[in-house]
Amino acid sequence: MGDPTLPRNAIVIGGTKGLGLAIAEKLAVDGNYKRVVACGRSKIDPSFSKRASLHEVELRHVDVTDRTWIHDFDVSGFDTVIYCAGFGKLKPFSEVPEDELYNLAQVNALSLTQLIRKCSLHLAGPNDFKFVAITSISSLVVSPLFAAYAAAKAFAHSYIESVNVELEMSGSKNLILEVIPGYIEATSFYGGPTKIEALGDYAIQIISAMKRGDRRIILDYEKTYRGVLDRYAKDPKSFGQESYNYKMERMKS
Ligand SMILES: NC(=O)c1ccc[n+]([C@@H]2O[C@H](COP(=O)([O-])OP(=O)(O)OC[C@H]3O[C@@H](n4cnc5c(N)ncnc54)[C@H](OP(=O)(O)O)[C@@H]3O)[C@@H](O)[C@H]2O)c1
């Protein structure tokens, strides 16, 4: 195993906003981390850069929409890789343009699998290597009006579950941590600005689970999602209809 006392280096794909930014910020002030790189297409909002801790976060321009992104993406020197990139828009399946369909699959699913493949030697190797990926509760339940997004997240969820078994059976201790959020308003996912103060607790939960070596965490499980998953398991049809009506109301407002 690698020396756990050595300073670590983290790269966060989708680290410019939302949960990824909150995680990057917490890692930057974590005594175990020497270098934190946040990747995305945009600059980090200047109001966050003023926060002392974010002076420690480097920014790297990365767009995972193009499937060739992975060719130039270098993970050497990093022992912590965190994939937070994702997007989705509420709309009927017939109104999702073909380009958006490809992008939904690429950003939420395929680019993650490309990255996991790129890290395969580290994941299977003897040194401590952390890989964290964010999927969604919509990968576990029916999700009308989010059909392509939910399907892409389900692809990612299933891929991680199977890869973890392969890693475990080959004797590796480096299992992938799958983070499963439900609805989180404070990120930029729904188009608003990231409210980073409201995301700190989630970032701490995720980093703690990563350090423990957990393989899955459902955010807000006891408070909300245990009940949601129970309702879905008991009556998927009613669950789907209620979800449809709720989202139709949200699209109107
Ligand atoms: N918020 C929720 O309610 C919710 C619920 C379930 C799951 N999730 C998942 O949680 C993860 C984090 O989302 P969030 O809520 O924190 O949303 P967010 O604030 O919008 O952050 C998404 C991040 O992904 C990056 N990204 C998107 N497209 C990209 C691309 N083509 N190339 C590179 N980076 C890209 C964005 O950076 P740039 O814009 O700078 O490229 C941003 O840093 C996502 O996987 C999302 O699907 C969120």
The ligand as a MOL file (V3000), in Angstrom:
LIG
                    3D

  0  0  0     0  0            999 V3000
M  V30 BEGIN CTAB
M  V30 COUNTS 48 52 0 0 0
M  V30 BEGIN ATOM
M  V30 1 N -28.1090 19.2400 -8.1710 0
M  V30 2 C -28.8990 18.1770 -8.2070 0
M  V30 3 O -30.1000 18.2550 -7.8510 0
M  V30 4 C -28.3430 16.8400 -8.6420 0
M  V30 5 C -29.1220 15.7160 -8.4030 0
M  V30 6 C -28.6480 14.4730 -8.7590 0
M  V30 7 C -27.4120 14.3530 -9.3540 0
M  V30 8 N -26.6650 15.4590 -9.5970 0 CHG=1
M  V30 9 C -25.3740 15.2730 -10.2320 0
M  V30 10 O -24.3680 15.8240 -9.4170 0
M  V30 11 C -23.2360 16.1700 -10.2350 0
M  V30 12 C -22.7970 17.5870 -9.8910 0
M  V30 13 O -23.8240 18.4520 -10.3160 0
M  V30 14 P -24.1720 19.8160 -9.5870 0
M  V30 15 O -25.5400 19.6920 -9.0290 0
M  V30 16 O -23.0530 20.2340 -8.7210 0 CHG=-1
M  V30 17 O -24.3210 20.7410 -10.8770 0
M  V30 18 P -23.4910 22.0150 -11.3710 0
M  V30 19 O -23.4040 23.0150 -10.2740 0
M  V30 20 O -24.1560 22.4350 -12.6370 0
M  V30 21 O -22.0330 21.4600 -11.6670 0
M  V30 22 C -21.8020 20.6400 -12.7770 0
M  V30 23 C -20.3310 20.6430 -13.0990 0
M  V30 24 O -20.1640 19.8490 -14.2890 0
M  V30 25 C -19.3370 20.5740 -15.1860 0
M  V30 26 N -19.6110 20.2130 -16.5700 0
M  V30 27 C -20.8320 20.1440 -17.1790 0
M  V30 28 N -20.6620 19.8570 -18.4780 0
M  V30 29 C -19.3250 19.7380 -18.6770 0
M  V30 30 C -18.5020 19.4800 -19.8120 0
M  V30 31 N -19.0420 19.2700 -21.0220 0
M  V30 32 N -17.1570 19.4380 -19.6620 0
M  V30 33 C -16.5980 19.6530 -18.4440 0
M  V30 34 N -17.3120 19.9140 -17.3350 0
M  V30 35 C -18.6570 19.9590 -17.4600 0
M  V30 36 C -19.6660 22.0330 -14.9160 0
M  V30 37 O -18.5750 22.8460 -15.3130 0
M  V30 38 P -18.6380 23.8930 -16.5400 0
M  V30 39 O -20.0230 24.4100 -16.6580 0
M  V30 40 O -17.5950 24.8910 -16.1170 0
M  V30 41 O -18.1990 23.1210 -17.7160 0
M  V30 42 C -19.7740 22.0300 -13.3990 0
M  V30 43 O -18.5000 22.1780 -12.8180 0
M  V30 44 C -23.6900 15.9850 -11.6850 0
M  V30 45 O -23.2380 14.7470 -12.1620 0
M  V30 46 C -25.2000 15.9640 -11.5780 0
M  V30 47 O -25.7900 15.2310 -12.6350 0
M  V30 48 C -27.0980 16.7150 -9.2420 0
M  V30 END ATOM
M  V30 BEGIN BOND
M  V30 1 1 1 2
M  V30 2 2 2 3
M  V30 3 1 2 4
M  V30 4 1 4 5
M  V30 5 2 4 48
M  V30 6 2 5 6
M  V30 7 1 6 7
M  V30 8 2 7 8
M  V30 9 1 8 9
M  V30 10 1 8 48
M  V30 11 1 9 10
M  V30 12 1 9 46
M  V30 13 1 10 11
M  V30 14 1 11 12
M  V30 15 1 11 44
M  V30 16 1 12 13
M  V30 17 1 13 14
M  V30 18 2 14 15
M  V30 19 1 14 16
M  V30 20 1 14 17
M  V30 21 1 17 18
M  V30 22 2 18 19
M  V30 23 1 18 20
M  V30 24 1 18 21
M  V30 25 1 21 22
M  V30 26 1 22 23
M  V30 27 1 23 24
M  V30 28 1 23 42
M  V30 29 1 24 25
M  V30 30 1 25 26
M  V30 31 1 25 36
M  V30 32 1 26 27
M  V30 33 1 26 35
M  V30 34 2 27 28
M  V30 35 1 28 29
M  V30 36 1 29 30
M  V30 37 2 29 35
M  V30 38 1 30 31
M  V30 39 2 30 32
M  V30 40 1 32 33
M  V30 41 2 33 34
M  V30 42 1 34 35
M  V30 43 1 36 37
M  V30 44 1 36 42
M  V30 45 1 37 38
M  V30 46 2 38 39
M  V30 47 1 38 40
M  V30 48 1 38 41
M  V30 49 1 42 43
M  V30 50 1 44 45
M  V30 51 1 44 46
M  V30 52 1 46 47
M  V30 END BOND
M  V30 END CTAB
M  END
